[in-house]
Amino acid sequence: MSVVRGREIAEERRRHLVALANEVGARGLAWRFAGPEESLLSVTGPRSGRQIMVVATLTGEGWFYLWPGGGMADVAEAPGVADRLTRLLG
């Protein structure tokens, strides 16, 4: 993989994480970027204090969000993912 392609992937990942951050923030969850080059989204439930780390990754089928416990969804489903995270984090 070229450096240019790697940069494009990192930018696309960041764009998808920003979209999810906007959705979880609108639902009252706290979030911050974490990891190398801010490649992860840390989402925290303000009442429970529980936290989930979400990654956006490129697969052969497109971009997906992944989170612990087997969570997986297409990045086009960011609002639904935010709803699921809200329920998980209470």
Backbone as CSV, one residue per row, in Angstrom:
resi,resn,N_x,N_y,N_z,CA_x,CA_y,CA_z,C_x,C_y,C_z
1,MET,0.842,-1.172,0.000,0.000,0.000,0.000,0.888,1.236,0.000
2,SER,0.552,2.166,-0.844,1.328,3.399,-0.904,0.985,4.299,0.268
3,VAL,1.893,5.237,0.531,1.662,6.210,1.603,0.422,7.036,1.294
4,VAL,0.238,7.399,0.022,-0.916,8.201,-0.381,-2.198,7.419,-0.105
5,ARG,-2.248,6.143,-0.477,-3.443,5.325,-0.244,-3.691,5.183,1.254
6,GLY,-2.630,5.018,2.032,-2.777,4.924,3.482,-3.369,6.189,4.066
7,ARG,-2.960,7.324,3.566,-3.485,8.611,4.027,-4.954,8.751,3.653
8,GLU,-5.320,8.311,2.447,-6.716,8.367,2.014,-7.599,7.497,2.904
9,ILE,-7.115,6.325,3.240,-7.868,5.428,4.115,-8.039,6.053,5.499
10,ALA,-6.960,6.644,6.027,-7.036,7.290,7.341,-8.034,8.443,7.319
11,GLU,-8.054,9.218,6.251,-8.991,10.340,6.138,-10.434,9.836,6.047
12,GLU,-10.641,8.771,5.296,-11.983,8.204,5.169,-12.449,7.643,6.512
13,ARG,-11.545,6.939,7.210,-11.865,6.409,8.544,-12.284,7.549,9.468
14,ARG,-11.519,8.610,9.465,-11.803,9.757,10.325,-13.169,10.358,9.984
15,ARG,-13.498,10.442,8.705,-14.779,10.992,8.279,-15.940,10.156,8.832
16,HIS,-15.797,8.844,8.798,-16.853,7.969,9.312,-16.962,8.067,10.837
17,LEU,-15.831,8.181,11.507,-15.864,8.324,12.963,-16.474,9.662,13.377
18,VAL,-16.193,10.710,12.621,-16.794,12.020,12.904,-18.314,11.941,12.750
19,ALA,-18.776,11.250,11.714,-20.220,11.109,11.508,-20.860,10.401,12.702
20,LEU,-20.215,9.348,13.187,-20.755,8.636,14.344,-20.660,9.494,15.604
21,ALA,-19.576,10.227,15.761,-19.420,11.108,16.923,-20.554,12.129,16.970
22,ASN,-20.919,12.684,15.824,-22.029,13.639,15.774,-23.329,12.986,16.210
23,GLU,-23.543,11.757,15.784,-24.779,11.041,16.140,-24.823,10.712,17.634
24,VAL,-23.726,10.199,18.198,-23.763,9.841,19.622,-23.833,11.092,20.489
25,GLY,-23.169,12.154,20.054,-23.238,13.414,20.787,-24.651,13.964,20.833
26,ALA,-25.389,13.815,19.729,-26.778,14.286,19.677,-27.676,13.494,20.626
27,ARG,-27.222,12.308,21.030,-27.991,11.469,21.955,-27.520,11.604,23.401
28,GLY,-26.627,12.564,23.635,-26.183,12.843,24.996,-25.020,12.011,25.491
29,LEU,-24.390,11.235,24.596,-23.222,10.456,24.997,-21.964,11.302,24.835
30,ALA,-21.005,11.070,25.697,-19.713,11.745,25.579,-18.838,10.939,24.624
31,TRP,-17.957,11.604,23.913,-17.063,10.898,23.007,-15.752,11.651,22.894
32,ARG,-14.736,10.910,22.457,-13.438,11.511,22.134,-12.719,10.573,21.184
33,PHE,-11.796,11.117,20.429,-10.976,10.289,19.556,-9.823,9.727,20.372
34,ALA,-9.428,8.506,20.054,-8.359,7.836,20.791,-7.533,7.003,19.812
35,GLY,-6.453,6.438,20.336,-5.638,5.521,19.544,-4.658,6.230,18.637
36,PRO,-3.865,5.423,17.945,-2.887,5.996,17.014,-3.590,6.814,15.940
37,GLU,-3.131,8.012,15.741,-3.698,8.934,14.756,-5.204,9.102,14.934
38,GLU,-5.655,8.994,16.196,-7.076,9.153,16.533,-7.946,8.254,15.657
39,SER,-7.567,6.982,15.573,-8.241,6.024,14.698,-9.387,5.287,15.373
40,LEU,-9.685,5.616,16.610,-10.774,4.996,17.359,-11.679,6.078,17.921
41,LEU,-12.939,5.711,18.123,-13.875,6.611,18.783,-14.249,5.990,20.119
42,SER,-13.941,6.695,21.184,-14.299,6.262,22.535,-15.610,6.943,22.901
43,VAL,-16.618,6.124,23.219,-17.949,6.641,23.542,-18.267,6.248,24.973
44,THR,-18.731,7.224,25.770,-19.009,6.994,27.184,-20.435,7.402,27.512
45,GLY,-21.099,6.538,28.274,-22.430,6.864,28.779,-22.291,7.775,29.984
46,PRO,-22.853,8.979,29.975,-22.637,9.934,31.059,-23.196,9.473,32.408
47,ARG,-24.289,8.729,32.401,-24.855,8.262,33.672,-24.160,7.004,34.171
48,SER,-23.913,6.050,33.273,-23.330,4.769,33.680,-21.813,4.830,33.799
49,GLY,-21.173,5.720,33.047,-19.724,5.781,33.017,-19.105,4.666,32.180
50,ARG,-19.933,3.801,31.613,-19.411,2.719,30.771,-18.902,3.301,29.464
51,GLN,-17.937,2.571,28.892,-17.259,3.073,27.703,-17.149,1.970,26.657
52,ILE,-17.251,2.357,25.402,-17.071,1.451,24.272,-16.143,2.131,23.270
53,MET,-15.228,1.342,22.722,-14.348,1.829,21.664,-14.888,1.328,20.333
54,VAL,-15.007,2.227,19.373,-15.532,1.894,18.051,-14.459,2.193,17.007
55,VAL,-14.318,1.290,16.059,-13.396,1.494,14.941,-14.213,1.481,13.652
56,ALA,-13.767,2.232,12.673,-14.332,2.169,11.329,-13.280,1.473,10.473
57,THR,-13.678,0.398,9.813,-12.703,-0.370,9.050,-13.219,-0.682,7.650
58,LEU,-12.300,-0.755,6.725,-12.607,-1.056,5.335,-12.542,-2.559,5.135
59,THR,-13.612,-3.127,4.595,-13.651,-4.551,4.277,-13.848,-4.695,2.769
60,GLY,-13.910,-5.920,2.303,-14.177,-6.153,0.890,-15.569,-5.700,0.486
61,GLU,-16.438,-5.499,1.471,-17.814,-5.082,1.205,-18.057,-3.604,1.479
62,GLY,-17.034,-2.869,1.865,-17.179,-1.447,2.164,-16.733,-1.137,3.586
63,TRP,-17.141,0.036,4.086,-16.768,0.497,5.419,-17.786,0.049,6.456
64,PHE,-17.266,-0.413,7.601,-18.108,-0.871,8.701,-17.610,-0.331,10.024
65,TYR,-18.538,-0.104,10.936,-18.195,0.166,12.328,-18.125,-1.181,13.048
66,LEU,-17.145,-1.321,13.922,-17.011,-2.498,14.768,-16.845,-2.049,16.205
67,TRP,-17.456,-2.782,17.151,-17.287,-2.490,18.567,-17.354,-3.799,19.341
68,PRO,-16.867,-3.818,20.572,-16.816,-5.056,21.359,-18.183,-5.720,21.526
69,GLY,-18.141,-7.017,21.694,-19.366,-7.784,21.885,-19.992,-8.218,20.569
70,GLY,-19.233,-8.135,19.491,-19.737,-8.564,18.195,-20.491,-7.516,17.420
71,GLY,-20.432,-6.263,17.867,-21.141,-5.196,17.167,-20.520,-4.895,15.821
72,MET,-21.372,-4.840,14.803,-20.898,-4.536,13.454,-22.055,-3.941,12.664
73,ALA,-21.780,-2.845,11.955,-22.810,-2.226,11.119,-22.141,-1.406,10.024
74,ASP,-22.798,-1.315,8.903,-22.344,-0.487,7.794,-22.302,0.971,8.259
75,VAL,-21.320,1.719,7.780,-21.200,3.121,8.205,-22.391,3.964,7.757
76,ALA,-23.133,3.502,6.771,-24.336,4.223,6.343,-25.417,4.182,7.418
77,GLU,-25.241,3.310,8.393,-26.217,3.151,9.467,-25.796,3.865,10.756
78,ALA,-25.047,4.952,10.635,-24.546,5.671,11.818,-25.646,6.046,12.806
79,PRO,-26.803,6.542,12.379,-27.848,6.846,13.370,-28.297,5.613,14.152
80,GLY,-28.457,4.501,13.474,-28.840,3.260,14.146,-27.762,2.750,15.084
81,VAL,-26.497,2.913,14.678,-25.385,2.518,15.547,-25.399,3.378,16.805
82,ALA,-25.626,4.669,16.647,-25.689,5.557,17.814,-26.809,5.135,18.752
83,ASP,-27.941,4.732,18.197,-29.055,4.257,19.034,-28.642,2.994,19.800
84,ARG,-27.974,2.074,19.112,-27.533,0.837,19.762,-26.525,1.126,20.879
85,LEU,-25.581,2.023,20.604,-24.593,2.373,21.628,-25.258,3.053,22.814
86,THR,-26.261,3.874,22.555,-26.987,4.537,23.636,-27.634,3.501,24.545
87,ARG,-28.249,2.485,23.947,-28.855,1.424,24.758,-27.798,0.629,25.516
88,LEU,-26.675,0.343,24.891,-25.618,-0.426,25.551,-25.005,0.313,26.729
89,LEU,-24.869,1.622,26.575,-24.163,2.410,27.601,-25.084,2.989,28.660
90,GLY,-26.382,2.861,28.440,-27.355,3.336,29.437,-27.181,4.762,29.735
